[in-house]
Amino acid sequence: MPSLTSLLNDRFALALEQSFGEDFKRRDPVIRSSQFADFQANVALPLAKELKSKPRDIANTIVGNLDLAD
């Protein structure tokens, strides 16, 4: 059984690819433990400059493509 972090990395890879294209599939989603939640992904901030978009807009796009079914 894969670890939770591994599962989250796989799901973020798919969401990044669906959101911004195949070149983004291998980006590190920067998933870390958080004092405010179980985990957090800090990938939107580094992508903001590259994509010339607001981090919040990038995060919303990723979440829109993220599999959160279970």
PQR file of N, CA, C, O and H, with PARSE charges and radii, in Angstrom:
ATOM      1  N   MET A   1       0.851  -1.180   0.000 -0.4000 1.5000
ATOM      2  CA  MET A   1       0.000   0.000   0.000 -0.0000 2.0000
ATOM      3  C   MET A   1       0.895   1.241   0.000  0.5500 1.7000
ATOM      4  O   MET A   1       1.789   1.360   0.838 -0.5500 1.4000
ATOM      5  N   PRO A   2       0.658   2.164  -0.937 -0.5600 1.5000
ATOM      6  CA  PRO A   2       1.503   3.360  -0.998  0.2800 2.0000
ATOM      7  C   PRO A   2       1.244   4.291   0.192  0.5500 1.7000
ATOM      8  O   PRO A   2       0.160   4.302   0.776 -0.5500 1.4000
ATOM      9  N   SER A   3       2.266   5.061   0.525 -0.4000 1.5000
ATOM     10  CA  SER A   3       2.112   6.025   1.613 -0.0000 2.0000
ATOM     11  C   SER A   3       1.167   7.141   1.178  0.5500 1.7000
ATOM     12  O   SER A   3       0.933   7.338  -0.015 -0.5500 1.4000
ATOM     13  H   SER A   3       3.147   5.051   0.051  0.4000 1.0000
ATOM     14  N   LEU A   4       0.638   7.857   2.139 -0.4000 1.5000
ATOM     15  CA  LEU A   4      -0.263   8.967   1.838 -0.0000 2.0000
ATOM     16  C   LEU A   4       0.457  10.046   1.033  0.5500 1.7000
ATOM     17  O   LEU A   4      -0.114  10.616   0.103 -0.5500 1.4000
ATOM     18  H   LEU A   4       0.829   7.696   3.107  0.4000 1.0000
ATOM     19  N   THR A   5       1.699  10.322   1.386 -0.4000 1.5000
ATOM     20  CA  THR A   5       2.468  11.334   0.648 -0.0000 2.0000
ATOM     21  C   THR A   5       2.668  10.906  -0.802  0.5500 1.7000
ATOM     22  O   THR A   5       2.564  11.727  -1.713 -0.5500 1.4000
ATOM     23  H   THR A   5       2.163   9.859   2.142  0.4000 1.0000
ATOM     24  N   SER A   6       2.955   9.624  -1.019 -0.4000 1.5000
ATOM     25  CA  SER A   6       3.132   9.110  -2.377 -0.0000 2.0000
ATOM     26  C   SER A   6       1.830   9.218  -3.169  0.5500 1.7000
ATOM     27  O   SER A   6       1.839   9.607  -4.337 -0.5500 1.4000
ATOM     28  H   SER A   6       3.040   8.957  -0.279  0.4000 1.0000
ATOM     29  N   LEU A   7       0.729   8.880  -2.540 -0.4000 1.5000
ATOM     30  CA  LEU A   7      -0.576   8.987  -3.183 -0.0000 2.0000
ATOM     31  C   LEU A   7      -0.881  10.438  -3.559  0.5500 1.7000
ATOM     32  O   LEU A   7      -1.345  10.716  -4.665 -0.5500 1.4000
ATOM     33  H   LEU A   7       0.722   8.564  -1.591  0.4000 1.0000
ATOM     34  N   LEU A   8      -0.621  11.350  -2.638 -0.4000 1.5000
ATOM     35  CA  LEU A   8      -0.856  12.770  -2.918 -0.0000 2.0000
ATOM     36  C   LEU A   8       0.039  13.263  -4.050  0.5500 1.7000
ATOM     37  O   LEU A   8      -0.416  14.017  -4.909 -0.5500 1.4000
ATOM     38  H   LEU A   8      -0.244  11.125  -1.740  0.4000 1.0000
ATOM     39  N   ASN A   9       1.297  12.850  -4.063 -0.4000 1.5000
ATOM     40  CA  ASN A   9       2.204  13.243  -5.151 -0.0000 2.0000
ATOM     41  C   ASN A   9       1.674  12.764  -6.496  0.5500 1.7000
ATOM     42  O   ASN A   9       1.706  13.514  -7.471 -0.5500 1.4000
ATOM     43  H   ASN A   9       1.667  12.237  -3.365  0.4000 1.0000
ATOM     44  N   ASP A  10       1.190  11.532  -6.564 -0.4000 1.5000
ATOM     45  CA  ASP A  10       0.644  10.990  -7.811 -0.0000 2.0000
ATOM     46  C   ASP A  10      -0.593  11.763  -8.260  0.5500 1.7000
ATOM     47  O   ASP A  10      -0.752  12.063  -9.443 -0.5500 1.4000
ATOM     48  H   ASP A  10       1.165  10.923  -5.771  0.4000 1.0000
ATOM     49  N   ARG A  11      -1.453  12.078  -7.322 -0.4000 1.5000
ATOM     50  CA  ARG A  11      -2.678  12.808  -7.684 -0.0000 2.0000
ATOM     51  C   ARG A  11      -2.382  14.239  -8.113  0.5500 1.7000
ATOM     52  O   ARG A  11      -3.011  14.762  -9.033 -0.5500 1.4000
ATOM     53  H   ARG A  11      -1.325  11.834  -6.361  0.4000 1.0000
ATOM     54  N   PHE A  12      -1.421  14.870  -7.443 -0.4000 1.5000
ATOM     55  CA  PHE A  12      -1.036  16.218  -7.855 -0.0000 2.0000
ATOM     56  C   PHE A  12      -0.356  16.205  -9.215  0.5500 1.7000
ATOM     57  O   PHE A  12      -0.541  17.134 -10.002 -0.5500 1.4000
ATOM     58  H   PHE A  12      -0.909  14.446  -6.696  0.4000 1.0000
ATOM     59  N   ALA A  13       0.430  15.169  -9.510 -0.4000 1.5000
ATOM     60  CA  ALA A  13       1.073  15.061 -10.820 -0.0000 2.0000
ATOM     61  C   ALA A  13       0.017  15.037 -11.918  0.5500 1.7000
ATOM     62  O   ALA A  13       0.148  15.725 -12.931 -0.5500 1.4000
ATOM     63  H   ALA A  13       0.581  14.414  -8.871  0.4000 1.0000
ATOM     64  N   LEU A  14      -1.021  14.249 -11.714 -0.4000 1.5000
ATOM     65  CA  LEU A  14      -2.103  14.173 -12.695 -0.0000 2.0000
ATOM     66  C   LEU A  14      -2.847  15.509 -12.798  0.5500 1.7000
ATOM     67  O   LEU A  14      -3.159  15.961 -13.900 -0.5500 1.4000
ATOM     68  H   LEU A  14      -1.127  13.690 -10.891  0.4000 1.0000
ATOM     69  N   ALA A  15      -3.126  16.131 -11.669 -0.4000 1.5000
ATOM     70  CA  ALA A  15      -3.830  17.421 -11.675 -0.0000 2.0000
ATOM     71  C   ALA A  15      -2.992  18.512 -12.342  0.5500 1.7000
ATOM     72  O   ALA A  15      -3.529  19.352 -13.064 -0.5500 1.4000
ATOM     73  H   ALA A  15      -2.872  15.764 -10.774  0.4000 1.0000
ATOM     74  N   LEU A  16      -1.686  18.502 -12.103 -0.4000 1.5000
ATOM     75  CA  LEU A  16      -0.811  19.486 -12.741 -0.0000 2.0000
ATOM     76  C   LEU A  16      -0.778  19.288 -14.253  0.5500 1.7000
ATOM     77  O   LEU A  16      -0.798  20.252 -15.018 -0.5500 1.4000
ATOM     78  H   LEU A  16      -1.250  17.819 -11.516  0.4000 1.0000
ATOM     79  N   GLU A  17      -0.727  18.029 -14.671 -0.4000 1.5000
ATOM     80  CA  GLU A  17      -0.732  17.746 -16.108 -0.0000 2.0000
ATOM     81  C   GLU A  17      -2.053  18.187 -16.740  0.5500 1.7000
ATOM     82  O   GLU A  17      -2.051  18.810 -17.802 -0.5500 1.4000
ATOM     83  H   GLU A  17      -0.711  17.245 -14.050  0.4000 1.0000
ATOM     84  N   GLN A  18      -3.158  17.877 -16.109 -0.4000 1.5000
ATOM     85  CA  GLN A  18      -4.462  18.258 -16.644 -0.0000 2.0000
ATOM     86  C   GLN A  18      -4.649  19.771 -16.640  0.5500 1.7000
ATOM     87  O   GLN A  18      -5.333  20.318 -17.506 -0.5500 1.4000
ATOM     88  H   GLN A  18      -3.159  17.371 -15.246  0.4000 1.0000
ATOM     89  N   SER A  19      -4.049  20.438 -15.679 -0.4000 1.5000
ATOM     90  CA  SER A  19      -4.210  21.883 -15.550 -0.0000 2.0000
ATOM     91  C   SER A  19      -3.335  22.670 -16.516  0.5500 1.7000
ATOM     92  O   SER A  19      -3.785  23.653 -17.104 -0.5500 1.4000
ATOM     93  H   SER A  19      -3.493  19.993 -14.977  0.4000 1.0000
ATOM     94  N   PHE A  20      -2.073  22.237 -16.682 -0.4000 1.5000
ATOM     95  CA  PHE A  20      -1.108  23.070 -17.396 -0.0000 2.0000
ATOM     96  C   PHE A  20      -0.328  22.353 -18.490  0.5500 1.7000
ATOM     97  O   PHE A  20       0.517  22.963 -19.144 -0.5500 1.4000
ATOM     98  H   PHE A  20      -1.708  21.438 -16.205  0.4000 1.0000
ATOM     99  N   GLY A  21      -0.597  21.079 -18.695 -0.4000 1.5000
ATOM    100  CA  GLY A  21       0.076  20.345 -19.763 -0.0000 2.0000
ATOM    101  C   GLY A  21       1.084  19.337 -19.253  0.5500 1.7000
ATOM    102  O   GLY A  21       1.456  19.334 -18.080 -0.5500 1.4000
ATOM    103  H   GLY A  21      -1.284  20.583 -18.164  0.4000 1.0000
ATOM    104  N   GLU A  22       1.518  18.481 -20.166 -0.4000 1.5000
ATOM    105  CA  GLU A  22       2.389  17.364 -19.817 -0.0000 2.0000
ATOM    106  C   GLU A  22       3.717  17.799 -19.195  0.5500 1.7000
ATOM    107  O   GLU A  22       4.263  17.080 -18.358 -0.5500 1.4000
ATOM    108  H   GLU A  22       1.216  18.483 -21.119  0.4000 1.0000
ATOM    109  N   ASP A  23       4.241  18.946 -19.582 -0.4000 1.5000
ATOM    110  CA  ASP A  23       5.518  19.421 -19.035 -0.0000 2.0000
ATOM    111  C   ASP A  23       5.465  19.649 -17.520  0.5500 1.7000
ATOM    112  O   ASP A  23       6.505  19.685 -16.863 -0.5500 1.4000
ATOM    113  H   ASP A  23       3.798  19.531 -20.262  0.4000 1.0000
ATOM    114  N   PHE A  24       4.282  19.800 -16.978 -0.4000 1.5000
ATOM    115  CA  PHE A  24       4.144  20.094 -15.552 -0.0000 2.0000
ATOM    116  C   PHE A  24       3.906  18.843 -14.705  0.5500 1.7000
ATOM    117  O   PHE A  24       3.861  18.922 -13.477 -0.5500 1.4000
ATOM    118  H   PHE A  24       3.437  19.771 -17.513  0.4000 1.0000
ATOM    119  N   LYS A  25       3.756  17.700 -15.355 -0.4000 1.5000
ATOM    120  CA  LYS A  25       3.455  16.460 -14.637 -0.0000 2.0000
ATOM    121  C   LYS A  25       4.547  16.069 -13.642  0.5500 1.7000
ATOM    122  O   LYS A  25       4.247  15.494 -12.595 -0.5500 1.4000
ATOM    123  H   LYS A  25       3.793  17.636 -16.353  0.4000 1.0000
ATOM    124  N   ARG A  26       5.783  16.367 -13.948 -0.4000 1.5000
ATOM    125  CA  ARG A  26       6.899  15.950 -13.100 -0.0000 2.0000
ATOM    126  C   ARG A  26       7.344  17.020 -12.105  0.5500 1.7000
ATOM    127  O   ARG A  26       8.387  16.876 -11.467 -0.5500 1.4000
ATOM    128  H   ARG A  26       6.026  16.834 -14.798  0.4000 1.0000
ATOM    129  N   ARG A  27       6.575  18.072 -11.971 -0.4000 1.5000
ATOM    130  CA  ARG A  27       6.908  19.120 -11.003 -0.0000 2.0000
ATOM    131  C   ARG A  27       6.684  18.624  -9.593  0.5500 1.7000
ATOM    132  O   ARG A  27       5.747  17.872  -9.328 -0.5500 1.4000
ATOM    133  H   ARG A  27       5.727  18.189 -12.489  0.4000 1.0000
ATOM    134  N   ASP A  28       7.537  19.044  -8.702 -0.4000 1.5000
ATOM    135  CA  ASP A  28       7.371  18.694  -7.284 -0.0000 2.0000
ATOM    136  C   ASP A  28       6.220  19.521  -6.724  0.5500 1.7000
ATOM    137  O   ASP A  28       6.281  20.750  -6.754 -0.5500 1.4000
ATOM    138  H   ASP A  28       8.299  19.655  -8.918  0.4000 1.0000
ATOM    139  N   PRO A  29       5.161  18.871  -6.209 -0.5600 1.5000
ATOM    140  CA  PRO A  29       4.046  19.631  -5.653  0.2800 2.0000
ATOM    141  C   PRO A  29       4.346  20.226  -4.284  0.5500 1.7000
ATOM    142  O   PRO A  29       3.497  20.904  -3.706 -0.5500 1.4000
ATOM    143  N   VAL A  30       5.522  19.985  -3.770 -0.4000 1.5000
ATOM    144  CA  VAL A  30       5.988  20.537  -2.491 -0.0000 2.0000
ATOM    145  C   VAL A  30       4.991  20.224  -1.372  0.5500 1.7000
ATOM    146  O   VAL A  30       4.531  21.123  -0.668 -0.5500 1.4000
ATOM    147  H   VAL A  30       6.212  19.434  -4.240  0.4000 1.0000
ATOM    148  N   ILE A  31       4.670  18.952  -1.221 -0.4000 1.5000
ATOM    149  CA  ILE A  31       3.719  18.510  -0.199 -0.0000 2.0000
ATOM    150  C   ILE A  31       4.460  18.343   1.117  0.5500 1.7000
ATOM    151  O   ILE A  31       5.467  17.641   1.196 -0.5500 1.4000
ATOM    152  H   ILE A  31       5.045  18.222  -1.793  0.4000 1.0000
ATOM    153  N   ARG A  32       3.948  18.995   2.140 -0.4000 1.5000
ATOM    154  CA  ARG A  32       4.570  18.978   3.468 -0.0000 2.0000
ATOM    155  C   ARG A  32       3.490  18.845   4.538  0.5500 1.7000
ATOM    156  O   ARG A  32       2.327  19.179   4.311 -0.5500 1.4000
ATOM    157  H   ARG A  32       3.129  19.565   2.076  0.4000 1.0000
ATOM    158  N   SER A  33       3.890  18.358   5.688 -0.4000 1.5000
ATOM    159  CA  SER A  33       2.998  18.390   6.852 -0.0000 2.0000
ATOM    160  C   SER A  33       2.774  19.845   7.225  0.5500 1.7000
ATOM    161  O   SER A  33       3.623  20.702   6.978 -0.5500 1.4000
ATOM    162  H   SER A  33       4.834  18.087   5.872  0.4000 1.0000
ATOM    163  N   SER A  34       1.629  20.110   7.819 -0.4000 1.5000
ATOM    164  CA  SER A  34       1.280  21.485   8.148 -0.0000 2.0000
ATOM    165  C   SER A  34       0.730  21.573   9.559  0.5500 1.7000
ATOM    166  O   SER A  34       0.056  20.657  10.029 -0.5500 1.4000
ATOM    167  H   SER A  34       0.940  19.414   8.019  0.4000 1.0000
ATOM    168  N   GLN A  35       1.016  22.672  10.229 -0.4000 1.5000
ATOM    169  CA  GLN A  35       0.446  22.875  11.564 -0.0000 2.0000
ATOM    170  C   GLN A  35      -1.023  23.280  11.470  0.5500 1.7000
ATOM    171  O   GLN A  35      -1.738  23.239  12.471 -0.5500 1.4000
ATOM    172  H   GLN A  35       1.564  23.417   9.846  0.4000 1.0000
ATOM    173  N   PHE A  36      -1.482  23.668  10.280 -0.4000 1.5000
ATOM    174  CA  PHE A  36      -2.857  24.113  10.103 -0.0000 2.0000
ATOM    175  C   PHE A  36      -3.753  23.054   9.459  0.5500 1.7000
ATOM    176  O   PHE A  36      -4.978  23.164   9.500 -0.5500 1.4000
ATOM    177  H   PHE A  36      -0.901  23.701   9.466  0.4000 1.0000
ATOM    178  N   ALA A  37      -3.135  22.026   8.865 -0.4000 1.5000
ATOM    179  CA  ALA A  37      -3.880  20.948   8.213 -0.0000 2.0000
ATOM    180  C   ALA A  37      -2.998  19.705   8.230  0.5500 1.7000
ATOM    181  O   ALA A  37      -1.853  19.763   8.677 -0.5500 1.4000
ATOM    182  H   ALA A  37      -2.140  21.937   8.832  0.4000 1.0000
ATOM    183  N   ASP A  38      -3.517  18.599   7.752 -0.4000 1.5000
ATOM    184  CA  ASP A  38      -2.704  17.387   7.711 -0.0000 2.0000
ATOM    185  C   ASP A  38      -1.527  17.556   6.757  0.5500 1.7000
ATOM    186  O   ASP A  38      -0.391  17.232   7.102 -0.5500 1.4000
ATOM    187  H   ASP A  38      -4.447  18.552   7.389  0.4000 1.0000
ATOM    188  N   PHE A  39      -1.805  18.068   5.548 -0.4000 1.5000
ATOM    189  CA  PHE A  39      -0.784  18.301   4.543 -0.0000 2.0000
ATOM    190  C   PHE A  39      -1.109  19.584   3.800  0.5500 1.7000
ATOM    191  O   PHE A  39      -2.251  20.043   3.794 -0.5500 1.4000
ATOM    192  H   PHE A  39      -2.729  18.331   5.268  0.4000 1.0000
ATOM    193  N   GLN A  40      -0.092  20.154   3.177 -0.4000 1.5000
ATOM    194  CA  GLN A  40      -0.312  21.288   2.299 -0.0000 2.0000
ATOM    195  C   GLN A  40       0.599  21.130   1.088  0.5500 1.7000
ATOM    196  O   GLN A  40       1.673  20.537   1.179 -0.5500 1.4000
ATOM    197  H   GLN A  40       0.835  19.782   3.183  0.4000 1.0000
ATOM    198  N   ALA A  41       0.161  21.662  -0.036 -0.4000 1.5000
ATOM    199  CA  ALA A  41       0.957  21.637  -1.259 -0.0000 2.0000
ATOM    200  C   ALA A  41       1.283  23.084  -1.610  0.5500 1.7000
ATOM    201  O   ALA A  41       0.390  23.920  -1.749 -0.5500 1.4000
ATOM    202  H   ALA A  41      -0.712  22.144  -0.109  0.4000 1.0000
ATOM    203  N   ASN A  42       2.561  23.362  -1.747 -0.4000 1.5000
ATOM    204  CA  ASN A  42       3.002  24.736  -1.992 -0.0000 2.0000
ATOM    205  C   ASN A  42       3.473  24.948  -3.427  0.5500 1.7000
ATOM    206  O   ASN A  42       4.370  25.755  -3.669 -0.5500 1.4000
ATOM    207  H   ASN A  42       3.286  22.683  -1.634  0.4000 1.0000
ATOM    208  N   VAL A  43       2.888  24.243  -4.367 -0.4000 1.5000
ATOM    209  CA  VAL A  43       3.329  24.313  -5.751 -0.0000 2.0000
ATOM    210  C   VAL A  43       2.834  25.568  -6.474  0.5500 1.7000
ATOM    211  O   VAL A  43       3.459  25.985  -7.449 -0.5500 1.4000
ATOM    212  H   VAL A  43       2.159  23.587  -4.170  0.4000 1.0000
ATOM    213  N   ALA A  44       1.757  26.170  -6.041 -0.4000 1.5000
ATOM    214  CA  ALA A  44       1.181  27.313  -6.758 -0.0000 2.0000
ATOM    215  C   ALA A  44       2.096  28.535  -6.739  0.5500 1.7000
ATOM    216  O   ALA A  44       2.178  29.258  -7.732 -0.5500 1.4000
ATOM    217  H   ALA A  44       1.249  25.831  -5.250  0.4000 1.0000
ATOM    218  N   LEU A  45       2.768  28.769  -5.649 -0.4000 1.5000
ATOM    219  CA  LEU A  45       3.615  29.964  -5.550 -0.0000 2.0000
ATOM    220  C   LEU A  45       4.780  29.930  -6.534  0.5500 1.7000
ATOM    221  O   LEU A  45       4.985  30.915  -7.243 -0.5500 1.4000
ATOM    222  H   LEU A  45       2.702  28.182  -4.842  0.4000 1.0000
ATOM    223  N   PRO A  46       5.556  28.847  -6.615 -0.5600 1.5000
ATOM    224  CA  PRO A  46       6.640  28.850  -7.597  0.2800 2.0000
ATOM    225  C   PRO A  46       6.149  28.855  -9.052  0.5500 1.7000
ATOM    226  O   PRO A  46       6.857  29.330  -9.940 -0.5500 1.4000
ATOM    227  N   LEU A  47       4.952  28.335  -9.296 -0.4000 1.5000
ATOM    228  CA  LEU A  47       4.420  28.350 -10.657 -0.0000 2.0000
ATOM    229  C   LEU A  47       3.897  29.723 -11.072  0.5500 1.7000
ATOM    230  O   LEU A  47       3.808  30.013 -12.265 -0.5500 1.4000
ATOM    231  H   LEU A  47       4.377  27.950  -8.574  0.4000 1.0000
ATOM    232  N   ALA A  48       3.554  30.559 -10.117 -0.4000 1.5000
ATOM    233  CA  ALA A  48       2.947  31.860 -10.409 -0.0000 2.0000
ATOM    234  C   ALA A  48       3.822  32.715 -11.321  0.5500 1.7000
ATOM    235  O   ALA A  48       3.340  33.298 -12.292 -0.5500 1.4000
ATOM    236  H   ALA A  48       3.626  30.323  -9.148  0.4000 1.0000
ATOM    237  N   LYS A  49       5.086  32.782 -11.006 -0.4000 1.5000
ATOM    238  CA  LYS A  49       5.993  33.605 -11.811 -0.0000 2.0000
ATOM    239  C   LYS A  49       6.141  33.023 -13.218  0.5500 1.7000
ATOM    240  O   LYS A  49       6.103  33.745 -14.215 -0.5500 1.4000
ATOM    241  H   LYS A  49       5.478  32.308 -10.218  0.4000 1.0000
ATOM    242  N   GLU A  50       6.309  31.717 -13.273 -0.4000 1.5000
ATOM    243  CA  GLU A  50       6.496  31.052 -14.560 -0.0000 2.0000
ATOM    244  C   GLU A  50       5.265  31.172 -15.454  0.5500 1.7000
ATOM    245  O   GLU A  50       5.390  31.407 -16.656 -0.5500 1.4000
ATOM    246  H   GLU A  50       6.340  31.130 -12.464  0.4000 1.0000
ATOM    247  N   LEU A  51       4.084  31.012 -14.876 -0.4000 1.5000
ATOM    248  CA  LEU A  51       2.839  31.062 -15.644 -0.0000 2.0000
ATOM    249  C   LEU A  51       2.261  32.464 -15.746  0.5500 1.7000
ATOM    250  O   LEU A  51       1.261  32.688 -16.428 -0.5500 1.4000
ATOM    251  H   LEU A  51       3.982  30.821 -13.900  0.4000 1.0000
ATOM    252  N   LYS A  52       2.900  33.401 -15.062 -0.4000 1.5000
ATOM    253  CA  LYS A  52       2.442  34.805 -15.066 -0.0000 2.0000
ATOM    254  C   LYS A  52       0.963  34.902 -14.683  0.5500 1.7000
ATOM    255  O   LYS A  52       0.143  35.499 -15.380 -0.5500 1.4000
ATOM    256  H   LYS A  52       3.712  33.219 -14.508  0.4000 1.0000
ATOM    257  N   SER A  53       0.673  34.285 -13.543 -0.4000 1.5000
ATOM    258  CA  SER A  53      -0.687  34.252 -13.030 -0.0000 2.0000
ATOM    259  C   SER A  53      -0.645  34.345 -11.504  0.5500 1.7000
ATOM    260  O   SER A  53       0.404  34.140 -10.895 -0.5500 1.4000
ATOM    261  H   SER A  53       1.340  33.800 -12.978  0.4000 1.0000
ATOM    262  N   LYS A  54      -1.768  34.650 -10.900 -0.4000 1.5000
ATOM    263  CA  LYS A  54      -1.837  34.737  -9.445 -0.0000 2.0000
ATOM    264  C   LYS A  54      -1.791  33.344  -8.828  0.5500 1.7000
ATOM    265  O   LYS A  54      -2.414  32.419  -9.350 -0.5500 1.4000
ATOM    266  H   LYS A  54      -2.621  34.817 -11.395  0.4000 1.0000
ATOM    267  N   PRO A  55      -1.062  33.181  -7.721 -0.5600 1.5000
ATOM    268  CA  PRO A  55      -0.999  31.877  -7.057  0.2800 2.0000
ATOM    269  C   PRO A  55      -2.379  31.312  -6.717  0.5500 1.7000
ATOM    270  O   PRO A  55      -2.603  30.108  -6.840 -0.5500 1.4000
ATOM    271  N   ARG A  56      -3.290  32.163  -6.296 -0.4000 1.5000
ATOM    272  CA  ARG A  56      -4.639  31.699  -5.954 -0.0000 2.0000
ATOM    273  C   ARG A  56      -5.350  31.130  -7.186  0.5500 1.7000
ATOM    274  O   ARG A  56      -6.039  30.115  -7.088 -0.5500 1.4000
ATOM    275  H   ARG A  56      -3.108  33.141  -6.196  0.4000 1.0000
ATOM    276  N   ASP A  57      -5.190  31.768  -8.328 -0.4000 1.5000
ATOM    277  CA  ASP A  57      -5.815  31.263  -9.558 -0.0000 2.0000
ATOM    278  C   ASP A  57      -5.212  29.916  -9.954  0.5500 1.7000
ATOM    279  O   ASP A  57      -5.926  29.010 -10.382 -0.5500 1.4000
ATOM    280  H   ASP A  57      -4.631  32.593  -8.408  0.4000 1.0000
ATOM    281  N   ILE A  58      -3.904  29.793  -9.808 -0.4000 1.5000
ATOM    282  CA  ILE A  58      -3.225  28.535 -10.111 -0.0000 2.0000
ATOM    283  C   ILE A  58      -3.721  27.444  -9.170  0.5500 1.7000
ATOM    284  O   ILE A  58      -4.035  26.337  -9.609 -0.5500 1.4000
ATOM    285  H   ILE A  58      -3.324  30.529  -9.460  0.4000 1.0000
ATOM    286  N   ALA A  59      -3.790  27.751  -7.884 -0.4000 1.5000
ATOM    287  CA  ALA A  59      -4.265  26.778  -6.895 -0.0000 2.0000
ATOM    288  C   ALA A  59      -5.691  26.341  -7.200  0.5500 1.7000
ATOM    289  O   ALA A  59      -6.006  25.154  -7.110 -0.5500 1.4000
ATOM    290  H   ALA A  59      -3.535  28.650  -7.527  0.4000 1.0000
ATOM    291  N   ASN A  60      -6.549  27.279  -7.556 -0.4000 1.5000
ATOM    292  CA  ASN A  60      -7.939  26.930  -7.888 -0.0000 2.0000
ATOM    293  C   ASN A  60      -8.014  26.020  -9.110  0.5500 1.7000
ATOM    294  O   ASN A  60      -8.835  25.104  -9.151 -0.5500 1.4000
ATOM    295  H   ASN A  60      -6.293  28.243  -7.629  0.4000 1.0000
ATOM    296  N   THR A  61      -7.172  26.263 -10.093 -0.4000 1.5000
ATOM    297  CA  THR A  61      -7.137  25.415 -11.281 -0.0000 2.0000
ATOM    298  C   THR A  61      -6.696  24.008 -10.922  0.5500 1.7000
ATOM    299  O   THR A  61      -7.286  23.030 -11.379 -0.5500 1.4000
ATOM    300  H   THR A  61      -6.505  27.007 -10.060  0.4000 1.0000
ATOM    301  N   ILE A  62      -5.657  23.908 -10.103 -0.4000 1.5000
ATOM    302  CA  ILE A  62      -5.152  22.593  -9.676 -0.0000 2.0000
ATOM    303  C   ILE A  62      -6.232  21.842  -8.902  0.5500 1.7000
ATOM    304  O   ILE A  62      -6.497  20.672  -9.177 -0.5500 1.4000
ATOM    305  H   ILE A  62      -5.177  24.703  -9.731  0.4000 1.0000
ATOM    306  N   VAL A  63      -6.847  22.508  -7.945 -0.4000 1.5000
ATOM    307  CA  VAL A  63      -7.888  21.865  -7.120 -0.0000 2.0000
ATOM    308  C   VAL A  63      -9.054  21.420  -7.997  0.5500 1.7000
ATOM    309  O   VAL A  63      -9.666  20.386  -7.733 -0.5500 1.4000
ATOM    310  H   VAL A  63      -6.632  23.458  -7.721  0.4000 1.0000
ATOM    311  N   GLY A  64      -9.360  22.180  -9.022 -0.4000 1.5000
ATOM    312  CA  GLY A  64     -10.436  21.803  -9.933 -0.0000 2.0000
ATOM    313  C   GLY A  64     -10.148  20.502 -10.681  0.5500 1.7000
ATOM    314  O   GLY A  64     -11.073  19.827 -11.131 -0.5500 1.4000
ATOM    315  H   GLY A  64      -8.863  23.021  -9.236  0.4000 1.0000
ATOM    316  N   ASN A  65      -8.882  20.153 -10.814 -0.4000 1.5000
ATOM    317  CA  ASN A  65      -8.485  18.924 -11.511 -0.0000 2.0000
ATOM    318  C   ASN A  65      -7.960  17.839 -10.569  0.5500 1.7000
ATOM    319  O   ASN A  65      -7.524  16.781 -11.022 -0.5500 1.4000
ATOM    320  H   ASN A  65      -8.130  20.702 -10.449  0.4000 1.0000
ATOM    321  N   LEU A  66      -8.002  18.096  -9.285 -0.4000 1.5000
ATOM    322  CA  LEU A  66      -7.458  17.172  -8.295 -0.0000 2.0000
ATOM    323  C   LEU A  66      -8.505  16.126  -7.895  0.5500 1.7000
ATOM    324  O   LEU A  66      -9.639  16.468  -7.558 -0.5500 1.4000
ATOM    325  H   LEU A  66      -8.357  18.955  -8.917  0.4000 1.0000
ATOM    326  N   ASP A  67      -8.114  14.863  -7.935 -0.4000 1.5000
ATOM    327  CA  ASP A  67      -9.007  13.773  -7.526 -0.0000 2.0000
ATOM    328  C   ASP A  67      -9.056  13.715  -6.008  0.5500 1.7000
ATOM    329  O   ASP A  67      -8.095  13.299  -5.361 -0.5500 1.4000
ATOM    330  H   ASP A  67      -7.193  14.585  -8.208  0.4000 1.0000
ATOM    331  N   LEU A  68     -10.179  14.135  -5.449 -0.4000 1.5000
ATOM    332  CA  LEU A  68     -10.373  14.137  -3.999 -0.0000 2.0000
ATOM    333  C   LEU A  68     -11.484  13.168  -3.569  0.5500 1.7000
ATOM    334  O   LEU A  68     -12.078  13.307  -2.500 -0.5500 1.4000
ATOM    335  H   LEU A  68     -10.960  14.473  -5.975  0.4000 1.0000
ATOM    336  N   ALA A  69     -11.739  12.194  -4.429 -0.4000 1.5000
ATOM    337  CA  ALA A  69     -12.869  11.295  -4.223 -0.0000 2.0000
ATOM    338  C   ALA A  69     -12.812  10.520  -2.902  0.5500 1.7000
ATOM    339  O   ALA A  69     -13.851  10.266  -2.293 -0.5500 1.4000
ATOM    340  H   ALA A  69     -11.256  12.082  -5.297  0.4000 1.0000
ATOM    341  N   ASP A  70     -11.647  10.153  -2.469 -0.4000 1.5000
ATOM    342  CA  ASP A  70     -11.572   9.352  -1.249 -0.0000 2.0000
ATOM    343  C   ASP A  70     -10.655   9.992  -0.244  0.5500 1.7000
ATOM    344  O   ASP A  70     -10.468   9.457   0.849 -0.5500 1.4000
ATOM    345  H   ASP A  70     -10.803  10.359  -2.964  0.4000 1.0000
TER
END
